[in-house]
Amino acid sequence: MDADVWDFRPELHVGPEAGVTGFRVEASDGRIGKVAEAVYEPGAAYIVVDTGPWILGASFLLPAGTVDRVDRRAGVVGLDLTRNDVSTSPPYDPRTTPGDLAYLHQLQDHYRRTS
C-alpha cells in the first residue's frame, strides 16, 4: 500500500470526473459489496462500501489507497485487502465519521498494518 493511504493511486485515474460510486468491490479473496459513496478530496479520499448481505448490511470506510485496480468496463473496484482485513476494521458510523480525527487515525493505522 502507498505511504499515503488517503489518496487514490494516480495510475487509476479516479476522481470526480471518473468516479466509482456504484461499482462492485472485490477484495483479494472475493466480493465484499458495492461503493455507496466516494470522496475524491486530495489527502482525504475514501470510499464507503455497502456490504449488503455479506456482513448483514454493514458499511465500511476504506481509505483510497486501499484501491489497487479499477475496471471501468466491468464496473469493479479491486482492493489490496482480504475480506478479513475489511471485516476487522474499525466500525463505521456515518453519523460521526469521517469527521472524527481519532477514528481516521485508527482506520489509517489498521490499514497500514494490513499492507
SEMIPA-347206 format. One record per atom (N, C-alpha, C): atom name; residue number from 1; x, y, z. Coordinates in Angstrom, 3 decimals. Layout:
residues N
{site "CA"; NUM; {X; Y; Z}}
...
END
This chain:
residues 115
{site "N"; 1; {0.847; -1.170; 0.000}}
{site "CA"; 1; {0.000; 0.000; 0.000}}
{site "C"; 1; {0.892; 1.232; 0.000}}
{site "N"; 2; {0.499; 2.275; -0.708}}
{site "CA"; 2; {1.264; 3.512; -0.726}}
{site "C"; 2; {1.342; 4.102; 0.671}}
{site "N"; 3; {2.377; 4.892; 0.895}}
{site "CA"; 3; {2.573; 5.521; 2.199}}
{site "C"; 3; {1.373; 6.379; 2.580}}
{site "N"; 4; {0.787; 7.086; 1.618}}
{site "CA"; 4; {-0.375; 7.917; 1.919}}
{site "C"; 4; {-1.641; 7.157; 1.571}}
{site "N"; 5; {-2.292; 6.650; 2.595}}
{site "CA"; 5; {-3.491; 5.840; 2.364}}
{site "C"; 5; {-4.707; 6.671; 1.981}}
{site "N"; 6; {-4.604; 7.987; 2.042}}
{site "CA"; 6; {-5.762; 8.850; 1.796}}
{site "C"; 6; {-5.806; 9.449; 0.398}}
{site "N"; 7; {-5.096; 8.852; -0.552}}
{site "CA"; 7; {-5.156; 9.298; -1.949}}
{site "C"; 7; {-5.304; 8.089; -2.856}}
{site "N"; 8; {-6.095; 8.253; -3.927}}
{site "CA"; 8; {-6.168; 7.214; -4.942}}
{site "C"; 8; {-4.836; 7.174; -5.682}}
{site "N"; 9; {-4.424; 6.014; -6.083}}
{site "CA"; 9; {-3.184; 5.869; -6.849}}
{site "C"; 9; {-3.359; 6.582; -8.190}}
{site "N"; 10; {-2.393; 7.429; -8.562}}
{site "CA"; 10; {-2.545; 8.245; -9.778}}
{site "C"; 10; {-2.825; 7.431; -11.038}}
{site "N"; 11; {-2.217; 6.250; -11.144}}
{site "CA"; 11; {-2.396; 5.439; -12.351}}
{site "C"; 11; {-3.819; 4.909; -12.534}}
{site "N"; 12; {-4.661; 5.023; -11.488}}
{site "CA"; 12; {-6.043; 4.543; -11.586}}
{site "C"; 12; {-6.976; 5.568; -12.208}}
{site "N"; 13; {-6.535; 6.822; -12.267}}
{site "CA"; 13; {-7.328; 7.900; -12.865}}
{site "C"; 13; {-8.734; 7.956; -12.265}}
{site "N"; 14; {-8.801; 8.001; -10.944}}
{site "CA"; 14; {-10.075; 8.077; -10.232}}
{site "C"; 14; {-10.236; 9.487; -9.698}}
{site "N"; 15; {-11.421; 10.043; -9.904}}
{site "CA"; 15; {-11.712; 11.379; -9.405}}
{site "C"; 15; {-13.150; 11.723; -9.689}}
{site "N"; 16; {-13.556; 12.931; -9.376}}
{site "CA"; 16; {-14.961; 13.310; -9.572}}
{site "C"; 16; {-15.447; 13.114; -11.005}}
{site "N"; 17; {-14.555; 13.334; -11.970}}
{site "CA"; 17; {-14.945; 13.177; -13.374}}
{site "C"; 17; {-14.925; 11.722; -13.827}}
{site "N"; 18; {-14.292; 10.862; -13.078}}
{site "CA"; 18; {-14.213; 9.430; -13.406}}
{site "C"; 18; {-14.434; 8.643; -12.116}}
{site "N"; 19; {-15.624; 8.768; -11.578}}
{site "CA"; 19; {-15.929; 8.209; -10.276}}
{site "C"; 19; {-16.190; 6.714; -10.270}}
{site "N"; 20; {-16.320; 6.189; -9.065}}
{site "CA"; 20; {-16.509; 4.747; -8.882}}
{site "C"; 20; {-17.763; 4.405; -8.072}}
{site "N"; 21; {-18.578; 5.403; -7.743}}
{site "CA"; 21; {-19.800; 5.129; -6.988}}
{site "C"; 21; {-20.672; 4.143; -7.763}}
{site "N"; 22; {-21.152; 3.116; -7.046}}
{site "CA"; 22; {-21.975; 2.077; -7.660}}
{site "C"; 22; {-21.188; 0.877; -8.162}}
{site "N"; 23; {-19.881; 0.984; -8.236}}
{site "CA"; 23; {-19.052; -0.133; -8.699}}
{site "C"; 23; {-19.062; -1.266; -7.670}}
{site "N"; 24; {-18.944; -2.486; -8.142}}
{site "CA"; 24; {-18.776; -3.657; -7.285}}
{site "C"; 24; {-17.382; -3.596; -6.662}}
{site "N"; 25; {-17.252; -4.039; -5.415}}
{site "CA"; 25; {-15.966; -4.012; -4.714}}
{site "C"; 25; {-15.522; -5.435; -4.434}}
{site "N"; 26; {-14.288; -5.735; -4.843}}
{site "CA"; 26; {-13.725; -7.061; -4.638}}
{site "C"; 26; {-12.429; -6.971; -3.856}}
{site "N"; 27; {-12.371; -7.729; -2.760}}
{site "CA"; 27; {-11.125; -7.889; -2.011}}
{site "C"; 27; {-10.281; -8.904; -2.766}}
{site "N"; 28; {-9.074; -9.143; -2.297}}
{site "CA"; 28; {-8.203; -10.096; -2.988}}
{site "C"; 28; {-8.752; -11.518; -2.947}}
{site "N"; 29; {-9.685; -11.785; -2.024}}
{site "CA"; 29; {-10.238; -13.136; -1.890}}
{site "C"; 29; {-11.745; -13.203; -2.074}}
{site "N"; 30; {-12.320; -12.205; -2.741}}
{site "CA"; 30; {-13.743; -12.296; -3.054}}
{site "C"; 30; {-14.480; -10.975; -2.940}}
{site "N"; 31; {-15.706; -10.998; -3.413}}
{site "CA"; 31; {-16.564; -9.816; -3.443}}
{site "C"; 31; {-16.961; -9.407; -2.028}}
{site "N"; 32; {-17.020; -8.084; -1.793}}
{site "CA"; 32; {-17.464; -7.628; -0.477}}
{site "C"; 32; {-18.648; -6.673; -0.532}}
{site "N"; 33; {-18.987; -6.141; -1.681}}
{site "CA"; 33; {-20.134; -5.237; -1.750}}
{site "C"; 33; {-20.029; -4.282; -2.907}}
{site "N"; 34; {-20.553; -3.049; -2.685}}
{site "CA"; 34; {-20.504; -2.030; -3.730}}
{site "C"; 34; {-20.151; -0.687; -3.116}}
{site "N"; 35; {-19.620; 0.210; -3.952}}
{site "CA"; 35; {-19.260; 1.552; -3.499}}
{site "C"; 35; {-20.544; 2.360; -3.344}}
{site "N"; 36; {-20.852; 2.706; -2.094}}
{site "CA"; 36; {-22.041; 3.502; -1.806}}
{site "C"; 36; {-21.744; 4.995; -1.912}}
{site "N"; 37; {-20.496; 5.354; -1.639}}
{site "CA"; 37; {-20.087; 6.755; -1.664}}
{site "C"; 37; {-18.590; 6.806; -1.947}}
{site "N"; 38; {-18.176; 7.850; -2.634}}
{site "CA"; 38; {-16.748; 8.062; -2.876}}
{site "C"; 38; {-16.448; 9.544; -2.701}}
{site "N"; 39; {-15.343; 9.815; -2.004}}
{site "CA"; 39; {-14.876; 11.183; -1.796}}
{site "C"; 39; {-13.488; 11.261; -2.413}}
{site "N"; 40; {-13.269; 12.289; -3.234}}
{site "CA"; 40; {-12.047; 12.383; -4.035}}
{site "C"; 40; {-11.116; 13.499; -3.579}}
{site "N"; 41; {-11.323; 14.048; -2.410}}
{site "CA"; 41; {-10.520; 15.153; -1.891}}
{site "C"; 41; {-9.063; 14.730; -1.724}}
{site "N"; 42; {-8.108; 15.434; -2.356}}
{site "CA"; 42; {-6.698; 15.064; -2.209}}
{site "C"; 42; {-6.278; 15.039; -0.735}}
{site "N"; 43; {-5.645; 13.942; -0.339}}
{site "CA"; 43; {-5.199; 13.772; 1.034}}
{site "C"; 43; {-6.290; 13.343; 1.996}}
{site "N"; 44; {-7.535; 13.232; 1.509}}
{site "CA"; 44; {-8.661; 12.830; 2.356}}
{site "C"; 44; {-9.670; 12.014; 1.554}}
{site "N"; 45; {-9.187; 11.260; 0.571}}
{site "CA"; 45; {-10.071; 10.493; -0.308}}
{site "C"; 45; {-10.377; 9.118; 0.285}}
{site "N"; 46; {-11.602; 8.656; 0.065}}
{site "CA"; 46; {-12.004; 7.355; 0.569}}
{site "C"; 46; {-13.239; 6.863; -0.178}}
{site "N"; 47; {-13.557; 5.589; 0.031}}
{site "CA"; 47; {-14.818; 5.034; -0.440}}
{site "C"; 47; {-15.550; 4.445; 0.758}}
{site "N"; 48; {-16.863; 4.445; 0.679}}
{site "CA"; 48; {-17.693; 3.753; 1.660}}
{site "C"; 48; {-18.296; 2.569; 0.935}}
{site "N"; 49; {-18.086; 1.379; 1.497}}
{site "CA"; 49; {-18.558; 0.151; 0.875}}
{site "C"; 49; {-19.759; -0.381; 1.651}}
{site "N"; 50; {-20.851; -0.590; 0.940}}
{site "CA"; 50; {-22.040; -1.235; 1.497}}
{site "C"; 50; {-21.883; -2.721; 1.236}}
{site "N"; 51; {-21.800; -3.520; 2.294}}
{site "CA"; 51; {-21.536; -4.950; 2.138}}
{site "C"; 51; {-22.786; -5.772; 1.862}}
{site "N"; 52; {-23.960; -5.160; 1.940}}
{site "CA"; 52; {-25.178; -5.917; 1.675}}
{site "C"; 52; {-25.274; -7.117; 2.598}}
{site "N"; 53; {-25.633; -8.293; 2.061}}
{site "CA"; 53; {-25.814; -9.462; 2.918}}
{site "C"; 53; {-24.514; -10.083; 3.438}}
{site "N"; 54; {-23.356; -9.681; 2.880}}
{site "CA"; 54; {-22.102; -10.304; 3.310}}
{site "C"; 54; {-21.911; -10.140; 4.813}}
{site "N"; 55; {-22.069; -8.931; 5.330}}
{site "CA"; 55; {-21.954; -8.699; 6.776}}
{site "C"; 55; {-23.210; -7.969; 7.238}}
{site "N"; 56; {-24.338; -8.546; 6.983}}
{site "CA"; 56; {-25.628; -8.030; 7.448}}
{site "C"; 56; {-25.823; -6.551; 7.178}}
{site "N"; 57; {-25.465; -6.126; 5.997}}
{site "CA"; 57; {-25.703; -4.746; 5.592}}
{site "C"; 57; {-24.780; -3.723; 6.210}}
{site "N"; 58; {-23.667; -4.137; 6.753}}
{site "CA"; 58; {-22.709; -3.191; 7.341}}
{site "C"; 58; {-22.037; -2.376; 6.244}}
{site "N"; 59; {-21.545; -1.209; 6.629}}
{site "CA"; 59; {-20.764; -0.375; 5.725}}
{site "C"; 59; {-19.384; -0.171; 6.324}}
{site "N"; 60; {-18.402; 0.021; 5.438}}
{site "CA"; 60; {-17.024; 0.236; 5.857}}
{site "C"; 60; {-16.442; 1.402; 5.092}}
{site "N"; 61; {-15.698; 2.248; 5.793}}
{site "CA"; 61; {-14.978; 3.337; 5.161}}
{site "C"; 61; {-13.577; 2.825; 4.861}}
{site "N"; 62; {-13.174; 2.912; 3.609}}
{site "CA"; 62; {-11.864; 2.430; 3.179}}
{site "C"; 62; {-11.060; 3.582; 2.600}}
{site "N"; 63; {-9.869; 3.831; 3.126}}
{site "CA"; 63; {-9.027; 4.870; 2.539}}
{site "C"; 63; {-8.766; 4.585; 1.056}}
{site "N"; 64; {-8.678; 5.635; 0.265}}
{site "CA"; 64; {-8.498; 5.495; -1.182}}
{site "C"; 64; {-7.277; 4.677; -1.556}}
{site "N"; 65; {-6.234; 4.712; -0.742}}
{site "CA"; 65; {-5.015; 3.976; -1.040}}
{site "C"; 65; {-5.172; 2.470; -0.997}}
{site "N"; 66; {-6.288; 1.980; -0.469}}
{site "CA"; 66; {-6.520; 0.531; -0.451}}
{site "C"; 66; {-7.041; 0.021; -1.794}}
{site "N"; 67; {-7.447; 0.944; -2.672}}
{site "CA"; 67; {-7.913; 0.570; -4.018}}
{site "C"; 67; {-6.684; 0.358; -4.897}}
{site "N"; 68; {-6.558; -0.847; -5.468}}
{site "CA"; 68; {-5.380; -1.100; -6.299}}
{site "C"; 68; {-5.705; -1.349; -7.767}}
{site "N"; 69; {-6.990; -1.399; -8.110}}
{site "CA"; 69; {-7.348; -1.555; -9.516}}
{site "C"; 69; {-8.788; -1.090; -9.728}}
{site "N"; 70; {-9.045; -0.600; -10.926}}
{site "CA"; 70; {-10.389; -0.179; -11.308}}
{site "C"; 70; {-10.630; -0.689; -12.714}}
{site "N"; 71; {-11.697; -1.470; -12.875}}
{site "CA"; 71; {-12.098; -1.961; -14.193}}
{site "C"; 71; {-13.403; -1.261; -14.545}}
{site "N"; 72; {-13.303; -0.210; -15.323}}
{site "CA"; 72; {-14.490; 0.580; -15.664}}
{site "C"; 72; {-15.478; -0.204; -16.524}}
{site "N"; 73; {-14.967; -1.018; -17.412}}
{site "CA"; 73; {-15.841; -1.803; -18.293}}
{site "C"; 73; {-16.712; -2.754; -17.469}}
{site "N"; 74; {-16.119; -3.418; -16.489}}
{site "CA"; 74; {-16.861; -4.358; -15.646}}
{site "C"; 74; {-17.507; -3.676; -14.446}}
{site "N"; 75; {-17.148; -2.418; -14.173}}
{site "CA"; 75; {-17.696; -1.715; -13.016}}
{site "C"; 75; {-17.203; -2.301; -11.705}}
{site "N"; 76; {-15.890; -2.558; -11.633}}
{site "CA"; 76; {-15.307; -3.214; -10.455}}
{site "C"; 76; {-14.158; -2.381; -9.881}}
{site "N"; 77; {-14.173; -2.254; -8.567}}
{site "CA"; 77; {-13.065; -1.675; -7.815}}
{site "C"; 77; {-12.417; -2.829; -7.067}}
{site "N"; 78; {-11.104; -2.988; -7.238}}
{site "CA"; 78; {-10.367; -4.038; -6.548}}
{site "C"; 78; {-9.540; -3.464; -5.411}}
{site "N"; 79; {-9.425; -4.240; -4.352}}
{site "CA"; 79; {-8.672; -3.823; -3.167}}
{site "C"; 79; {-7.451; -4.694; -2.978}}
{site "N"; 80; {-6.428; -4.138; -2.361}}
{site "CA"; 80; {-5.270; -4.945; -1.997}}
{site "C"; 80; {-5.421; -5.440; -0.557}}
{site "N"; 81; {-6.647; -5.790; -0.204}}
{site "CA"; 81; {-7.017; -6.266; 1.127}}
{site "C"; 81; {-7.767; -7.583; 1.008}}
{site "N"; 82; {-7.772; -8.331; 2.091}}
{site "CA"; 82; {-8.621; -9.521; 2.150}}
{site "C"; 82; {-9.972; -9.132; 2.751}}
{site "N"; 83; {-10.909; -10.036; 2.637}}
{site "CA"; 83; {-12.216; -9.819; 3.270}}
{site "C"; 83; {-12.054; -9.655; 4.780}}
{site "N"; 84; {-11.149; -10.412; 5.378}}
{site "CA"; 84; {-10.910; -10.300; 6.813}}
{site "C"; 84; {-10.331; -8.934; 7.178}}
{site "N"; 85; {-9.424; -8.409; 6.354}}
{site "CA"; 85; {-8.873; -7.076; 6.609}}
{site "C"; 85; {-10.005; -6.053; 6.731}}
{site "N"; 86; {-10.974; -6.151; 5.831}}
{site "CA"; 86; {-12.091; -5.204; 5.835}}
{site "C"; 86; {-13.014; -5.461; 7.024}}
{site "N"; 87; {-13.381; -6.707; 7.248}}
{site "CA"; 87; {-14.357; -7.009; 8.301}}
{site "C"; 87; {-13.826; -6.729; 9.698}}
{site "N"; 88; {-12.510; -6.678; 9.878}}
{site "CA"; 88; {-11.939; -6.397; 11.198}}
{site "C"; 88; {-11.516; -4.938; 11.353}}
{site "N"; 89; {-11.869; -4.103; 10.404}}
{site "CA"; 89; {-11.508; -2.688; 10.503}}
{site "C"; 89; {-12.391; -1.996; 11.544}}
{site "N"; 90; {-11.961; -0.824; 12.002}}
{site "CA"; 90; {-12.770; -0.086; 12.976}}
{site "C"; 90; {-14.180; 0.154; 12.436}}
{site "N"; 91; {-15.192; 0.055; 13.284}}
{site "CA"; 91; {-16.587; 0.216; 12.841}}
{site "C"; 91; {-16.839; 1.596; 12.242}}
{site "N"; 92; {-17.651; 1.625; 11.208}}
{site "CA"; 92; {-18.007; 2.869; 10.521}}
{site "C"; 92; {-19.379; 3.320; 10.995}}
{site "N"; 93; {-19.490; 4.579; 11.373}}
{site "CA"; 93; {-20.768; 5.174; 11.766}}
{site "C"; 93; {-20.926; 6.460; 10.962}}
{site "N"; 94; {-21.830; 6.481; 9.995}}
{site "CA"; 94; {-21.952; 7.659; 9.131}}
{site "C"; 94; {-22.347; 8.932; 9.878}}
{site "N"; 95; {-22.876; 8.809; 11.097}}
{site "CA"; 95; {-23.262; 9.997; 11.871}}
{site "C"; 95; {-22.047; 10.691; 12.492}}
{site "N"; 96; {-20.985; 9.938; 12.750}}
{site "CA"; 96; {-19.826; 10.532; 13.425}}
{site "C"; 96; {-18.551; 10.485; 12.604}}
{site "N"; 97; {-18.505; 9.689; 11.592}}
{site "CA"; 97; {-17.306; 9.585; 10.773}}
{site "C"; 97; {-17.670; 10.004; 9.363}}
{site "N"; 98; {-16.798; 10.500; 8.568}}
{site "CA"; 98; {-15.359; 10.539; 8.709}}
{site "C"; 98; {-14.814; 11.780; 9.403}}
{site "N"; 99; {-15.637; 12.643; 9.981}}
{site "CA"; 99; {-15.140; 13.851; 10.627}}
{site "C"; 99; {-14.382; 13.639; 11.925}}
{site "N"; 100; {-14.417; 12.450; 12.468}}
{site "CA"; 100; {-13.758; 12.140; 13.737}}
{site "C"; 100; {-12.284; 11.806; 13.484}}
{site "N"; 101; {-11.394; 12.718; 13.859}}
{site "CA"; 101; {-9.970; 12.519; 13.576}}
{site "C"; 101; {-9.392; 11.303; 14.288}}
{site "N"; 102; {-9.844; 11.009; 15.498}}
{site "CA"; 102; {-9.356; 9.820; 16.209}}
{site "C"; 102; {-9.720; 8.562; 15.428}}
{site "N"; 103; {-10.941; 8.522; 14.894}}
{site "CA"; 103; {-11.371; 7.384; 14.086}}
{site "C"; 103; {-10.506; 7.254; 12.835}}
{site "N"; 104; {-10.250; 8.368; 12.171}}
{site "CA"; 104; {-9.454; 8.333; 10.944}}
{site "C"; 104; {-8.038; 7.839; 11.215}}
{site "N"; 105; {-7.456; 8.238; 12.329}}
{site "CA"; 105; {-6.125; 7.746; 12.691}}
{site "C"; 105; {-6.159; 6.247; 12.988}}
{site "N"; 106; {-7.200; 5.808; 13.687}}
{site "CA"; 106; {-7.354; 4.379; 13.988}}
{site "C"; 106; {-7.497; 3.584; 12.689}}
{site "N"; 107; {-8.295; 4.084; 11.768}}
{site "CA"; 107; {-8.508; 3.429; 10.486}}
{site "C"; 107; {-7.205; 3.382; 9.677}}
{site "N"; 108; {-6.506; 4.500; 9.636}}
{site "CA"; 108; {-5.235; 4.558; 8.914}}
{site "C"; 108; {-4.246; 3.548; 9.490}}
{site "N"; 109; {-4.147; 3.465; 10.796}}
{site "CA"; 109; {-3.243; 2.502; 11.429}}
{site "C"; 109; {-3.637; 1.069; 11.097}}
{site "N"; 110; {-4.942; 0.790; 11.094}}
{site "CA"; 110; {-5.416; -0.558; 10.765}}
{site "C"; 110; {-4.971; -0.960; 9.367}}
{site "N"; 111; {-5.176; -0.092; 8.386}}
{site "CA"; 111; {-4.847; -0.444; 7.007}}
{site "C"; 111; {-3.349; -0.409; 6.721}}
{site "N"; 112; {-2.608; 0.366; 7.437}}
{site "CA"; 112; {-1.151; 0.306; 7.272}}
{site "C"; 112; {-0.602; -1.016; 7.797}}
{site "N"; 113; {-1.223; -1.545; 8.853}}
{site "CA"; 113; {-0.784; -2.852; 9.397}}
{site "C"; 113; {-1.141; -3.994; 8.475}}
{site "N"; 114; {-2.198; -3.853; 7.673}}
{site "CA"; 114; {-2.613; -4.960; 6.801}}
{site "C"; 114; {-1.874; -4.976; 5.476}}
{site "N"; 115; {-1.107; -3.934; 5.186}}
{site "CA"; 115; {-0.418; -3.876; 3.893}}
{site "C"; 115; {0.816; -4.755; 3.889}}
END
